[in-house]
Amino acid sequence: MASSIDNLVSMGDVASLYELMAEDDDWMTQLDAAEGLVKLGDKRGLEFLLSAEHSDDVEVREIVKEILDSPEIRIRVDDIRAEDEERRIKKIEIAKQRLQKGKKVFCYKMVYLPSDEIMDEDPLSEGFFVPALNDFGFEGWEVVNIIPRRRQVLAGSVDEHFTGAYFLLKREVAGDESSLLK
């Protein structure tokens, strides 16, 4: 790790590290800054590294793997995940208390459906059923947003094909369903 980033870590300068991670043009500096954030227990650095694990660049993936496999970072990752789990458990307890008081609580999830599960031939323009979404609807889930997914067919081309969609689902948790909160 570059000495300037080491200095930022030793000073606990999360803001500067985050700025380097988010805005620097050099991917190595970004990864070093993300590593520094993880060392300081900042979840944003971990999220950046986990995202970079899926880079198209093999060298980036190798560096990320090296960072995440280091003993110091593994310990900090475990700490960050434990803190997240603790926060999640507290939020679930608060949600259960809200339910006991008769207040509303909602759950959300994102599901991906490939295009062949969403679209079908509709020669009469009468509409068609989407069985997977119906199944969620029968369980009380409501679609609140759709994000289409496309892929480019030819490099450098504007020709894109619809491959599916992500559906953001919302469900109100009833007072007697607090066991569903996870």
TORPAFI-262542 format. One line per field, with one value per atom (N, C-alpha, C): residue number from 1; x, y, z. Coordinates in nm, 4 decimals, decimal comma, padded with zeros to 6 digits, always signed. Atoms other than C-alpha are relative to their C-alpha. Layout:
<sites>
num = NUM;... $
x = X;... $
y = Y;... $
z = Z;... $
</sites>
This chain:
<sites>
num = 1;1;1;2;2;2;3;3;3;4;4;4;5;5;5;6;6;6;7;7;7;8;8;8;9;9;9;10;10;10;11;11;11;12;12;12;13;13;13;14;14;14;15;15;15;16;16;16;17;17;17;18;18;18;19;19;19;20;20;20;21;21;21;22;22;22;23;23;23;24;24;24;25;25;25;26;26;26;27;27;27;28;28;28;29;29;29;30;30;30;31;31;31;32;32;32;33;33;33;34;34;34;35;35;35;36;36;36;37;37;37;38;38;38;39;39;39;40;40;40;41;41;41;42;42;42;43;43;43;44;44;44;45;45;45;46;46;46;47;47;47;48;48;48;49;49;49;50;50;50;51;51;51;52;52;52;53;53;53;54;54;54;55;55;55;56;56;56;57;57;57;58;58;58;59;59;59;60;60;60;61;61;61;62;62;62;63;63;63;64;64;64;65;65;65;66;66;66;67;67;67;68;68;68;69;69;69;70;70;70;71;71;71;72;72;72;73;73;73;74;74;74;75;75;75;76;76;76;77;77;77;78;78;78;79;79;79;80;80;80;81;81;81;82;82;82;83;83;83;84;84;84;85;85;85;86;86;86;87;87;87;88;88;88;89;89;89;90;90;90;91;91;91;92;92;92;93;93;93;94;94;94;95;95;95;96;96;96;97;97;97;98;98;98;99;99;99;100;100;100;101;101;101;102;102;102;103;103;103;104;104;104;105;105;105;106;106;106;107;107;107;108;108;108;109;109;109;110;110;110;111;111;111;112;112;112;113;113;113;114;114;114;115;115;115;116;116;116;117;117;117;118;118;118;119;119;119;120;120;120;121;121;121;122;122;122;123;123;123;124;124;124;125;125;125;126;126;126;127;127;127;128;128;128;129;129;129;130;130;130;131;131;131;132;132;132;133;133;133;134;134;134;135;135;135;136;136;136;137;137;137;138;138;138;139;139;139;140;140;140;141;141;141;142;142;142;143;143;143;144;144;144;145;145;145;146;146;146;147;147;147;148;148;148;149;149;149;150;150;150;151;151;151;152;152;152;153;153;153;154;154;154;155;155;155;156;156;156;157;157;157;158;158;158;159;159;159;160;160;160;161;161;161;162;162;162;163;163;163;164;164;164;165;165;165;166;166;166;167;167;167;168;168;168;169;169;169;170;170;170;171;171;171;172;172;172;173;173;173;174;174;174;175;175;175;176;176;176;177;177;177;178;178;178;179;179;179;180;180;180;181;181;181;182;182;182 $
x = +00,0850;+00,0000;+00,0893;-00,0786;+00,1306;+00,0102;-00,0236;+00,2806;-00,1009;+00,0987;+00,0340;-00,1315;+00,1214;-00,2555;+00,0228;-00,0345;-00,0774;-00,0144;+00,0113;-00,0582;-00,1468;+00,1427;-00,4319;-00,0639;+00,0520;-00,5061;+00,0436;-00,0503;-00,2847;-00,0662;+00,0702;-00,4628;-00,1506;+00,1433;-00,8031;-00,0819;+00,0646;-00,8886;-00,0908;+00,0972;-01,1921;-00,0473;+00,0523;-01,3132;+00,0960;-00,0980;-00,9906;+00,0147;-00,0087;-00,9676;-00,1207;+00,1203;-01,3261;+00,0071;-00,0128;-01,2600;+00,0957;-00,0944;-00,9572;-00,0635;+00,0631;-01,1528;-00,1049;+00,1120;-01,4474;+00,0395;-00,0247;-01,2748;+00,1358;-00,1323;-00,9119;-00,0062;-00,0023;-00,8334;+00,0808;-00,0853;-00,5822;-00,0675;+00,0721;-00,7506;+00,0784;-00,0805;-00,4598;-00,0160;+00,0224;-00,5012;-00,1389;+00,1354;-00,8736;-00,0027;-00,0026;-00,8070;+00,0752;-00,0749;-00,5448;-00,0842;+00,0860;-00,7883;-00,1130;+00,1053;-01,0642;+00,0549;-00,0646;-00,8239;+00,0195;-00,0166;-00,7456;-00,1305;+00,1310;-01,1159;-00,0393;+00,0317;-01,1610;+00,0814;-00,0842;-00,8688;-00,0575;+00,0621;-01,0584;-00,1433;+00,1336;-01,3777;-00,1121;+00,1020;-01,5599;-00,0548;+00,0669;-01,8082;+00,0084;-00,0036;-01,7890;+00,1235;-00,1203;-01,4344;-00,0203;+00,0282;-01,5472;-00,0940;+00,0938;-01,8396;+00,0711;-00,0763;-01,5995;+00,0846;-00,0845;-01,3629;-00,0835;+00,0863;-01,6459;-00,0536;+00,0442;-01,7712;+00,1150;-00,1175;-01,4191;+00,0381;-00,0244;-01,4018;-00,0589;+00,0688;-01,6266;+00,0470;-00,0553;-01,4109;+00,0308;-00,0397;-01,3480;+00,1516;-00,1461;-00,9787;+00,0533;-00,0539;-00,8017;+00,0966;-00,0978;-00,5261;-00,0691;+00,0770;-00,7811;-00,0543;+00,0549;-00,9480;+00,1085;-00,1099;-00,6112;+00,0442;-00,0397;-00,5179;-00,1065;+00,1098;-00,8605;+00,0049;-00,0091;-00,8261;+00,1151;-00,1171;-00,4822;-00,0340;+00,0381;-00,6230;-00,0949;+00,1015;-00,9235;+00,0526;-00,0582;-00,7080;+00,1015;-00,0987;-00,4695;-00,0625;+00,0557;-00,5122;-00,0596;+00,0504;-00,5556;-00,1355;+00,1263;-00,8305;-00,1092;+00,1009;-01,0077;-00,0590;+00,0471;-01,0291;-00,0939;+00,0830;-01,1671;-00,1323;+00,1224;-01,4168;-00,0944;+00,0824;-01,5394;-00,0611;+00,0506;-01,5723;-00,1133;+00,1018;-01,7671;-00,1288;+00,1194;-02,0011;-00,0700;+00,0598;-02,0546;-00,0763;+00,0685;-02,1419;-00,1290;+00,1210;-02,3853;-00,1076;+00,0959;-02,5489;-00,0620;+00,0504;-02,5800;-00,1019;+00,0937;-02,7447;-00,1299;+00,1169;-02,9797;-00,0896;+00,0769;-03,0869;-00,0722;+00,0646;-03,1560;-00,1171;+00,1086;-03,3644;-00,1190;+00,1089;-03,5659;-00,0764;+00,0673;-03,6386;-00,0859;+00,0780;-03,7528;-00,1235;+00,1139;-03,9741;-00,1045;+00,0945;-04,1299;-00,0750;+00,0659;-04,2016;-00,1029;+00,0948;-04,3651;-00,1254;+00,1144;-04,5856;-00,0891;+00,0770;-04,6894;-00,0826;+00,0730;-04,7986;-00,0998;+00,0944;-05,0035;+00,0502;-00,0569;-04,7683;+00,0435;-00,0350;-04,6690;+00,1487;-00,1363;-04,3563;-00,0022;-00,0078;-04,2479;+00,1297;-00,1182;-04,0064;+00,0147;-00,0297;-03,8391;+00,0968;-00,0994;-03,6560;+00,0052;-00,0211;-03,5154;+00,0105;-00,0075;-03,5743;+00,0271;-00,0289;-03,4452;-00,0793;+00,0697;-03,6601;+00,0535;-00,0452;-03,5165;-00,1184;+00,1059;-03,7104;-00,0979;+00,0924;-03,8546;-00,1037;+00,1005;-04,0342;-00,0949;+00,0793;-04,1706;-00,0889;+00,0705;-04,2727;-00,0361;+00,0481;-04,4687;-00,0670;+00,0723;-04,6336;-00,1418;+00,1340;-04,9564;-00,0674;+00,0542;-05,1142;-00,1316;+00,1296;-05,4525;+00,0080;-00,0219;-05,3035;-00,0914;+00,0841;-05,4998;+00,0818;-00,0850;-05,2029;+00,0299;-00,0366;-05,0480;+00,0439;-00,0380;-04,9738;+00,1509;-00,1406;-04,6281;-00,0020;+00,0171;-04,6428;+00,0908;-00,0914;-04,3354;-00,0470;+00,0493;-04,4767;-00,1334;+00,1250;-04,8193;+00,0291;-00,0353;-04,6579;+00,0397;-00,0382;-04,5004;-00,1229;+00,1211;-04,8310;-00,0907;+00,0820;-05,0139;+00,0541;-00,0630;-04,7663;-00,0050;+00,0148;-04,8468;+00,1027;-00,1016;-04,5564;-00,0592;+00,0452;-04,6211;+00,1224;-00,1092;-04,3984;-00,0043;-00,0042;-04,2868;+00,0951;-00,0893;-04,0154;+00,0549;-00,0572;-03,8712;+00,1240;-00,1226;-03,5177;+00,0336;-00,0291;-03,4754;+00,1491;-00,1395;-03,1550;+00,0183;-00,0284;-03,0064;+00,1441;-00,1385;-02,6972;+00,0240;-00,0366;-02,5128;+00,0349;-00,0263;-02,4986;+00,1345;-00,1248;-02,2132;+00,0789;-00,0849;-01,9207;-00,0049;+00,0041;-01,9454;-00,1313;+00,1291;-02,3014;-00,1020;+00,1084;-02,6134;-00,1119;+00,0982;-02,8011;+00,0011;+00,0089;-02,9142;-00,1221;+00,1121;-03,1395;-00,0435;+00,0582;-03,3709;+00,0235;-00,0297;-03,2522;-00,0818;+00,0792;-03,4773;-00,0179;+00,0212;-03,5571;+00,0134;-00,0014;-03,4992;-00,1293;+00,1248;-03,8210;+00,0206;-00,0035;-03,8237;-00,1385;+00,1265;-04,0933;-00,0119;+00,0298;-04,2581;-00,1139;+00,1060;-04,4673;-00,0181;+00,0288;-04,6383;-00,0035;-00,0024;-04,5735;-00,1148;+00,1129;-04,8870;+00,0491;-00,0374;-04,8789;+00,0308;-00,0230;-04,8928;+00,1078;-00,1041;-04,6110;+00,1408;-00,1314;-04,3196;+00,1097;-00,0991;-04,1489;+00,0589;-00,0527;-04,1030;+00,1169;-00,1084;-03,8623;+00,1333;-00,1302;-03,5131;+00,1120 $
y = -00,1174;+00,0000;+00,1234;-00,1223;+00,3453;+00,0678;-00,0623;+00,5395;+00,1099;-00,1059;+00,8280;-00,0611;+00,0664;+00,5860;-00,0562;+00,0457;+00,4289;+00,1139;-00,1170;+00,7794;+00,0337;-00,0286;+00,8350;-00,1022;+00,1046;+00,5019;+00,0266;-00,0233;+00,5852;+00,1215;-00,1180;+00,9221;-00,0259;+00,0292;+00,7536;+00,0894;-00,0945;+00,9849;-00,0734;+00,0750;+00,7989;+00,0821;-00,0844;+01,0941;+00,0036;-00,0046;+01,1205;-00,1356;+00,1342;+00,7446;-00,0280;+00,0215;+00,7334;+00,0789;-00,0830;+01,0187;-00,0639;+00,0682;+00,8359;-00,1248;+00,1217;+00,5122;+00,0321;-00,0317;+00,6789;+00,0798;-00,0959;+00,9338;-00,0103;+00,0050;+00,8456;-00,0748;+00,0620;+00,7517;-00,1294;+00,1183;+00,4824;-00,1098;+00,1069;+00,1526;-00,0560;+00,0508;+00,0470;+00,0900;-00,0944;+00,3618;-00,0225;+00,0260;+00,2898;-00,1240;+00,1229;-00,0636;+00,0200;-00,0279;+00,0582;+00,0802;-00,0814;+00,3182;-00,0848;+00,0891;+00,0559;-00,0902;+00,0822;-00,1686;+00,0800;-00,0868;+00,1235;+00,0218;-00,0173;+00,1807;-00,1250;+00,1248;-00,1862;-00,0087;+00,0027;-00,1604;+00,0887;-00,0906;+00,1248;-00,0414;+00,0513;-00,0817;+00,0637;-00,0662;+00,1134;-00,0983;+00,0977;-00,1091;+00,0376;-00,0428;+00,0992;-00,0540;+00,0574;-00,0227;-00,1466;+00,1415;-00,3837;-00,0162;+00,0082;-00,3274;+00,0263;-00,0309;-00,1739;-00,1195;+00,1156;-00,4704;-00,1186;+00,1103;-00,7230;+00,0227;-00,0332;-00,5427;-00,0184;+00,0107;-00,5318;-00,1458;+00,1433;-00,9121;-00,0464;+00,0375;-00,9231;+00,0815;-00,0812;-00,6952;-00,0866;+00,0687;-00,7894;-00,0154;+00,0004;-00,7223;-00,1068;+00,1104;-01,0365;+00,0518;-00,0534;-00,8327;+00,0636;-00,0606;-00,6371;-00,1095;+00,1105;-00,9607;-00,0674;+00,0631;-01,1078;+00,0856;-00,0916;-00,7995;-00,0004;+00,0017;-00,7983;-00,1284;+00,1287;-01,1665;+00,0027;-00,0119;-01,0980;+00,0853;-00,0889;-00,8122;-00,0728;+00,0648;-01,0108;-00,1242;+00,1186;-01,3151;+00,0325;-00,0344;-01,1209;-00,0144;+00,0252;-01,2139;+00,1243;-00,1231;-00,8532;+00,0396;-00,0382;-00,7849;-00,1012;+00,1009;-01,1156;+00,0263;-00,0309;-01,0205;+00,1202;-00,1206;-00,6750;-00,0292;+00,0373;-00,8255;-00,0728;+00,0712;-01,0607;+00,0976;-00,1019;-00,7629;+00,0810;-00,0799;-00,5598;-00,0806;+00,0847;-00,8499;-00,0257;+00,0200;-00,9123;+00,1253;-00,1254;-00,5440;+00,0137;-00,0043;-00,5623;-00,0926;+00,0976;-00,8716;+00,0519;-00,0567;-00,7015;+00,1104;-00,1070;-00,3961;-00,0586;+00,0629;-00,6215;-00,0598;+00,0600;-00,8073;+00,1085;-00,1114;-00,4758;+00,0558;-00,0524;-00,3540;-00,0955;+00,0975;-00,6758;+00,0120;-00,0175;-00,6284;+00,1253;-00,1237;-00,2717;-00,0233;+00,0294;-00,3978;-00,0825;+00,0810;-00,6584;+00,0858;-00,0905;-00,3874;+00,0865;-00,0789;-00,1763;-00,0822;+00,0875;-00,4713;-00,0171;+00,0161;-00,5211;+00,1240;-00,1250;-00,1558;+00,0280;-00,0174;-00,2040;+00,0877;-00,0837;-00,0037;-00,0870;+00,0723;-00,0982;-00,0334;+00,0449;-00,2929;-00,0622;+00,0521;-00,3779;-00,0770;+00,0739;-00,6276;+00,0264;-00,0210;-00,5786;-00,1079;+00,0885;-00,8105;+00,0275;-00,0172;-00,8009;-00,1388;+00,1279;-01,0907;+00,0280;-00,0110;-01,1418;-00,1072;+00,0943;-01,3024;+00,0158;-00,0076;-01,3886;+00,0297;-00,0452;-01,2592;-00,1108;+00,1069;-01,6011;-00,0299;+00,0173;-01,6056;+00,1193;-00,1225;-01,2539;+00,0183;-00,0314;-01,2283;-00,1271;+00,1106;-01,4581;+00,0622;-00,0507;-01,4245;+00,0367;-00,0467;-01,2269;+00,0521;-00,0448;-01,2203;+00,0760;-00,0676;-01,1008;+00,1245;-00,1166;-00,8275;-00,0008;+00,0131;-00,9578;-00,0012;+00,0102;-00,9654;-00,1453;+00,1365;-01,2701;-00,0044;+00,0194;-01,4103;-00,0164;+00,0223;-01,4039;-00,0869;+00,0918;-01,7154;+00,0295;-00,0260;-01,6281;+00,1211;-00,1177;-01,2842;-00,0298;+00,0401;-01,4334;-00,0737;+00,0748;-01,6714;+00,0951;-00,0985;-01,3761;+00,0783;-00,0732;-01,1878;-00,0792;+00,0859;-01,4835;-00,0024;-00,0033;-01,4590;+00,1393;-00,1341;-01,0892;+00,1010;-00,0917;-00,9369;+00,0848;-00,0946;-00,6302;+00,0514;-00,0564;-00,5145;+00,1516;-00,1453;-00,1585;+00,0669;-00,0574;-00,1137;-00,1127;+00,0952;-00,2858;+00,0634;-00,0463;-00,2523;-00,0993;+00,0927;-00,4028;-00,0283;+00,0370;-00,5858;-00,0253;+00,0126;-00,5637;-00,0449;+00,0317;-00,6999;+00,0455;-00,0418;-00,5704;-00,1222;+00,1131;-00,8077;+00,0165;-00,0261;-00,6506;+00,1069;-00,0989;-00,4673;+00,1302;-00,1310;-00,0953;+00,0300;-00,0171;-00,1362;+00,0520;-00,0442;+00,0256;-00,1030;+00,1071;-00,2956;-00,0767;+00,0686;-00,4259;-00,0898;+00,0916;-00,7145;-00,0090;+00,0144;-00,7408;-00,1432;+00,1354;-01,0355;-00,0375;+00,0262;-01,0019;+00,1279;-00,1180;-00,7699;-00,0359;+00,0097;-00,7160;+00,0631;-00,0494;-00,6720;+00,0275;-00,0348;-00,4851;-00,0297;+00,0421;-00,6451;+00,0536;-00,0533;-00,5073;-00,0813;+00,0731;-00,6873;+00,0575;-00,0434;-00,5589;-00,1229;+00,1094;-00,7817;+00,0221;-00,0086;-00,8504;-00,0242;+00,0120;-00,8436;-00,1423;+00,1393;-01,2226;-00,0687;+00,0549;-01,2684;+00,0441;-00,0503;-01,1354;-00,1055;+00,1059;-01,4729;+00,0066;-00,0134;-01,3803;+00,0980;-00,0985;-01,1010;-00,0718;+00,0676;-01,2272;+00,0954 $
z = +00,0000;+00,0000;+00,0000;+00,0107;-00,0890;+00,1354;-00,1316;+00,2016;+00,0302;-00,0261;+00,1561;+00,0505;-00,0474;+00,2004;+00,1393;-00,1350;+00,4997;+00,1003;-00,0889;+00,6492;+00,0274;-00,0182;+00,5897;+00,0935;-00,0884;+00,7594;+00,1429;-00,1362;+01,0571;+00,0641;-00,0520;+01,0913;+00,0144;-00,0053;+01,0558;-00,0911;+00,0914;+00,7646;-00,0988;+00,0801;+00,6343;-00,1196;+00,1078;+00,4259;-00,1193;+00,1101;+00,2225;-00,0672;+00,0580;+00,1771;-00,0892;+00,0793;+00,0551;-00,1306;+00,1200;-00,1867;-00,1011;+00,0890;-00,3294;-00,0617;+00,0491;-00,3595;-00,1065;+00,0885;-00,5313;-00,1239;+00,1074;-00,7529;-00,0681;+00,0610;-00,8257;-00,1334;+00,1324;-01,1861;-00,0047;-00,0022;-01,0887;+00,0811;-00,0675;-01,0052;+00,1180;-00,1111;-00,7831;+00,1230;-00,1104;-00,5726;+00,0590;-00,0484;-00,5521;+00,0891;-00,0795;-00,4277;+00,1314;-00,1232;-00,1787;+00,0983;-00,0867;-00,0469;+00,0584;-00,0495;-00,0197;+00,1098;-00,1029;+00,1726;+00,1279;-00,1164;+00,4020;+00,0741;-00,0635;+00,4648;+00,0783;-00,0705;+00,5543;+00,1287;-00,1201;+00,7972;+00,1098;-00,0972;+00,9618;+00,0344;-00,0326;+00,9742;-00,0790;+00,0818;+00,7009;-00,1039;+00,0864;+00,5189;-00,1476;+00,1401;+00,2000;-00,0719;+00,0593;+00,1408;-00,0335;+00,0234;+00,1738;-00,1192;+00,1118;-00,0647;-00,1327;+00,1202;-00,3176;-00,0424;+00,0309;-00,2948;-00,0493;+00,0425;-00,3230;-00,1408;+00,1353;-00,6319;-00,0993;+00,0877;-00,7794;-00,0255;+00,0231;-00,7408;-00,1325;+00,1232;-01,0480;-00,1202;+00,1082;-01,2628;-00,1216;+00,1227;-01,6228;-00,0080;+00,0020;-01,5598;+00,0963;-00,0796;-01,4377;+00,1066;-00,0949;-01,2718;+00,1205;-00,1088;-01,0673;+00,0915;-00,0797;-00,9550;+00,0839;-00,0740;-00,8526;+00,1184;-00,1084;-00,6473;+00,1097;-00,0982;-00,4791;+00,0816;-00,0706;-00,3934;+00,1001;-00,0894;-00,2452;+00,1224;-00,1106;-00,0363;+00,0957;-00,0835;+00,0866;+00,0718;-00,0629;+00,1673;+00,1088;-00,1028;+00,3905;+00,1385;-00,1342;+00,7598;+00,0665;-00,0628;+00,8766;-00,0577;+00,0642;+00,6237;+00,0319;-00,0342;+00,6927;+00,1391;-00,1358;+01,0609;-00,0032;+00,0073;+00,9761;-00,0724;+00,0718;+00,7272;+00,0949;-00,0981;+00,9993;+00,0996;-00,0934;+01,2363;-00,0634;+00,0696;+00,9780;-00,0154;+00,0172;+00,9072;+00,1333;-00,1326;+01,2796;+00,0439;-00,0326;+01,3302;-00,0809;+00,0840;+01,0372;+00,0543;-00,0531;+01,1841;+00,1296;-00,1263;+01,5232;-00,0282;+00,0382;+01,3601;-00,0559;+00,0593;+01,1631;+00,1081;-00,1097;+01,4782;+00,0793;-00,0721;+01,6548;-00,0806;+00,0832;+01,3602;-00,0019;-00,0038;+01,3621;+00,1315;-00,1297;+01,7332;+00,0008;+00,0090;+01,6667;-00,0863;+00,0874;+01,3827;+00,0739;-00,0774;+01,6123;+00,1009;-00,0943;+01,8687;-00,0721;+00,0789;+01,5971;-00,0300;+00,0295;+01,5021;+00,1231;-00,1237;+01,8649;+00,0303;-00,0221;+01,8728;-00,1124;+00,1096;+01,5559;-00,1129;+00,1057;+01,3346;-00,1178;+00,1222;+00,9816;-00,0056;+00,0271;+00,8906;-00,1389;+00,1356;+00,5367;-00,0205;+00,0453;+00,3847;-00,1489;+00,1412;+00,0485;-00,0465;+00,0591;-00,1829;-00,1492;+00,1428;-00,5329;-00,0612;+00,0707;-00,7707;-00,1473;+00,1425;-01,1220;-00,0741;+00,0865;-01,3897;-00,1418;+00,1392;-01,7317;-00,0921;+00,0905;-02,0305;-00,0377;+00,0382;-02,1176;+00,1075;-00,1061;-01,7794;+00,0086;-00,0097;-01,8270;-00,1220;+00,1240;-02,1900;-00,0753;+00,0810;-02,4124;-00,1221;+00,1164;-02,7486;+00,0427;-00,0342;-02,7161;-00,1265;+00,1284;-03,0631;+00,0120;-00,0144;-02,9334;+00,0877;-00,0868;-02,7116;+00,1213;-00,1184;-02,4164;+00,1286;-00,1170;-02,1825;+00,0294;-00,0353;-02,0272;+00,1444;-00,1384;-01,6869;+00,0114;-00,0326;-01,5314;+00,1255;-00,1129;-01,3114;+00,1196;-00,1126;-01,1035;+00,0805;-00,0726;-01,0199;+00,0666;-00,0646;-00,9527;+00,1297;-00,1214;-00,7042;+00,1122;-00,1024;-00,5224;+00,0464;-00,0350;-00,5349;+00,0923;-00,0862;-00,3800;+00,1426;-00,1326;-00,0908;+00,0621;-00,0543;-00,0442;-00,0490;+00,0526;-00,2386;-00,1119;+00,1012;-00,4534;-00,0759;+00,0794;-00,7416;+00,0155;-00,0162;-00,6662;-00,0979;+00,1008;-00,9294;-00,0866;+00,0951;-01,2340;-00,0621;+00,0640;-01,3643;-00,1117;+00,1095;-01,7109;-00,0112;+00,0216;-01,7898;-00,1489;+00,1432;-02,1360;-00,0173;+00,0341;-02,3003;-00,1416;+00,1332;-02,5999;-00,0824;+00,0865;-02,8922;-00,0703;+00,0702;-03,0889;+00,0724;-00,0666;-02,9316;-00,0785;+00,0629;-03,0012;-00,0690;+00,0652;-03,1237;+00,1007;-00,0878;-02,9855;+00,0012;+00,0066;-03,0582;+00,1319;-00,1283;-02,7187;+00,0007;-00,0122;-02,6312;+00,1459;-00,1327;-02,3337;+00,0463;-00,0490;-02,1241;+00,1223;-00,1188;-01,8223;+00,0790;-00,0828;-01,5361;+00,1470;-00,1458;-01,1679;+00,0487;-00,0558;-00,9728;+00,1477;-00,1420;-00,6421;+00,0547;-00,0591;-00,4298;+00,1422;-00,1333;-00,1166;+00,0580;-00,0691;+00,1402;+00,1388;-00,1362;+00,4507;+00,0894;-00,0965;+00,7500;+00,0976;-00,0925;+00,9517;+00,1434;-00,1407;+01,3313;+00,0448;-00,0397;+01,3574;-00,0851;+00,0869;+01,1037;+00,0380;-00,0399;+01,3057;-00,0169;+00,0204;+01,2630;-00,1409;+00,1367;+00,8938;-00,0088;+00,0017;+00,9851;+00,0204;-00,0044;+00,9127;-00,0292 $
</sites>
